[in-house]
């Protein structure tokens, strides 16, 4: 399921990307490559990627703002900064039917897409795949390369460019159990 934060502008103007902020504007001011893909398109990819990861259960993806993801990152990871994707694996009663939730910052994804020269839709898919792997139990911050190898293989299958692990390298910062970047 794809959820869109009501505070998120689905059509950020081009000048906001360069300035690092999302403003108010219509779709005509936004290059096609910077537009948010439809919920239907993202739901289709989510199902395809979830099957590729072999992750069972419902996944909810929240497309949100930098401010909202910063609050989540501060609350659940103790980091007072915006990030691109957070994963919240399900646990407890009913966990066999619910895989977990992902939160993606669209403004951050857009900046990363512009930096890498590909459309926003591609960057969101890269982030979704990365988050799904975390929901499936992979953790590049503590493993010995298993997640990186799995992500690389699945990106090739799904036709996606370089992933987050290859871009940022391996980090070993501690975080609360059950919440993954």
C-alpha positions as CSV (number, residue, x, y, z in Angstrom):
1,X,0.0,0.0,0.0
2,X,1.3,3.4,-0.9
3,X,0.4,6.4,1.3
4,X,1.1,10.0,0.4
5,X,1.8,12.5,3.2
6,X,-0.7,15.4,2.7
7,X,2.1,17.9,3.4
8,X,4.1,16.6,0.5
9,X,4.0,18.6,-2.8
10,X,3.8,16.0,-5.6
11,X,5.0,18.5,-8.2
12,X,8.0,20.4,-6.8
13,X,9.3,23.2,-9.0
14,X,12.7,22.8,-10.7
15,X,14.2,25.7,-8.8
16,X,13.3,24.1,-5.5
17,X,15.4,21.0,-6.3
18,X,18.5,23.1,-6.9
19,X,17.8,25.0,-3.7
20,X,17.3,21.8,-1.8
21,X,13.7,22.6,-0.8
22,X,10.2,21.6,-2.1
23,X,7.9,24.5,-2.8
24,X,4.4,25.1,-4.1
25,X,3.9,24.9,-7.8
26,X,2.0,23.1,-10.5
27,X,3.0,20.2,-12.7
28,X,3.8,22.4,-15.6
29,X,6.8,23.9,-13.7
30,X,8.2,20.4,-12.9
31,X,10.2,18.4,-15.4
32,X,8.7,15.0,-16.0
33,X,11.7,13.3,-14.5
34,X,11.2,15.1,-11.2
35,X,7.5,14.2,-10.9
36,X,6.3,11.8,-8.3
37,X,5.1,8.6,-9.9
38,X,1.5,7.5,-9.4
39,X,0.5,5.3,-6.5
40,X,-0.5,2.7,-9.0
41,X,2.9,2.6,-10.6
42,X,4.6,2.4,-7.2
43,X,2.3,-0.3,-5.9
44,X,3.0,-2.4,-9.0
45,X,6.8,-2.0,-8.4
46,X,6.3,-2.7,-4.6
47,X,4.6,-6.0,-5.4
48,X,7.3,-7.0,-8.0
49,X,10.1,-6.1,-5.6
50,X,8.5,-7.7,-2.6
51,X,8.2,-11.0,-4.6
52,X,11.8,-10.7,-5.7
53,X,12.9,-10.2,-2.1
54,X,10.6,-13.1,-1.1
55,X,9.0,-11.0,1.6
56,X,5.6,-12.1,2.7
57,X,3.0,-9.9,4.4
58,X,1.6,-6.5,3.8
59,X,4.0,-3.6,3.3
60,X,2.9,0.0,3.7
61,X,5.1,2.8,2.1
62,X,4.7,6.4,3.3
63,X,6.0,9.0,0.9
64,X,6.7,12.0,3.1
65,X,8.6,15.2,3.7
66,X,12.1,15.8,5.1
67,X,10.6,17.2,8.2
68,X,8.4,14.2,8.8
69,X,11.2,11.7,8.2
70,X,13.5,13.7,10.4
71,X,10.9,13.4,13.3
72,X,10.7,9.6,12.7
73,X,14.5,9.3,12.5
74,X,14.9,11.3,15.8
75,X,12.1,9.3,17.6
76,X,13.2,5.8,16.5
77,X,16.9,6.1,15.8
78,X,18.0,9.0,18.0
79,X,19.3,10.8,14.9
80,X,18.1,14.4,14.5
81,X,18.4,14.6,10.7
82,X,16.4,13.8,7.6
83,X,17.3,10.5,5.8
84,X,16.1,8.9,2.6
85,X,14.4,5.7,3.8
86,X,13.4,4.1,7.2
87,X,12.2,0.6,7.6
88,X,10.0,-0.6,10.4
89,X,9.7,-4.4,10.6
90,X,6.5,-5.8,12.0
91,X,6.7,-7.7,15.2
92,X,4.4,-9.3,17.7
93,X,0.8,-10.4,17.1
94,X,-0.2,-10.5,13.4
95,X,3.4,-10.1,12.2
96,X,3.0,-13.1,9.9
97,X,0.5,-11.1,7.9
98,X,2.3,-7.7,8.0
99,X,5.9,-7.4,6.9
100,X,6.3,-3.8,8.1
101,X,6.3,-0.2,7.0
102,X,8.7,2.0,5.0
103,X,9.0,5.8,5.1
104,X,10.6,7.5,2.2
105,X,11.5,11.2,2.0
106,X,10.6,12.4,-1.4
107,X,12.6,15.7,-1.2
108,X,15.7,13.7,-0.3
109,X,15.0,11.1,-3.0
110,X,14.6,13.9,-5.5
111,X,17.9,15.5,-4.5
112,X,19.6,12.1,-4.8
113,X,18.0,11.5,-8.2
114,X,19.2,14.8,-9.5
115,X,22.7,14.1,-8.2
116,X,22.8,10.8,-10.0
117,X,21.1,12.0,-13.2
118,X,18.1,9.7,-13.1
119,X,14.3,10.2,-12.6
120,X,12.7,10.5,-9.2
121,X,10.7,7.3,-10.0
122,X,14.0,5.3,-10.2
123,X,15.3,6.7,-7.0
124,X,12.1,5.9,-5.1
125,X,12.3,2.3,-6.5
126,X,15.9,2.0,-5.3
127,X,14.9,3.2,-1.9
128,X,11.9,0.9,-1.8
129,X,14.1,-2.1,-2.6
130,X,16.6,-1.2,0.0
131,X,13.9,-0.8,2.6
132,X,12.3,-4.1,1.7
133,X,15.6,-5.9,2.2
134,X,15.7,-4.4,5.7
135,X,12.2,-5.7,6.3
136,X,13.3,-9.1,5.2
137,X,16.0,-9.1,7.9
138,X,19.1,-7.9,6.0
139,X,21.3,-5.3,7.7
140,X,24.3,-3.8,5.9
141,X,25.5,-2.1,9.0
142,X,26.1,-5.4,10.8
143,X,26.5,-8.1,8.1
144,X,29.5,-9.1,6.1
145,X,28.2,-8.0,2.7
146,X,25.1,-10.3,2.4
147,X,22.7,-7.4,2.0
148,X,24.9,-5.6,-0.6
149,X,25.2,-8.8,-2.7
150,X,21.5,-9.5,-2.5
151,X,20.6,-5.8,-3.3
152,X,23.0,-5.9,-6.3
153,X,21.4,-9.0,-7.7
154,X,17.9,-7.8,-7.2
155,X,18.6,-4.4,-8.7
156,X,20.0,-6.1,-11.8
157,X,16.8,-8.2,-12.0
158,X,14.6,-5.2,-11.5
159,X,16.6,-2.9,-13.9
160,X,17.7,-0.4,-11.3
161,X,21.0,1.5,-11.0
162,X,23.5,1.5,-8.1
163,X,22.0,1.1,-4.7
164,X,22.4,2.8,-1.4
165,X,25.1,0.5,0.0
166,X,27.4,1.1,-2.9
167,X,26.9,4.8,-2.8
168,X,27.5,5.3,0.9
169,X,29.7,2.4,2.0
170,X,29.2,0.4,5.1
171,X,28.5,2.2,8.4
172,X,28.5,0.7,11.8
173,X,26.5,3.2,13.9
174,X,24.2,1.6,16.5
175,X,20.5,2.0,16.4
176,X,17.4,0.8,18.3
177,X,16.5,-2.8,17.6
178,X,13.8,-3.3,15.0
179,X,14.3,0.1,13.2
180,X,16.5,0.1,10.1
181,X,17.6,3.0,8.0
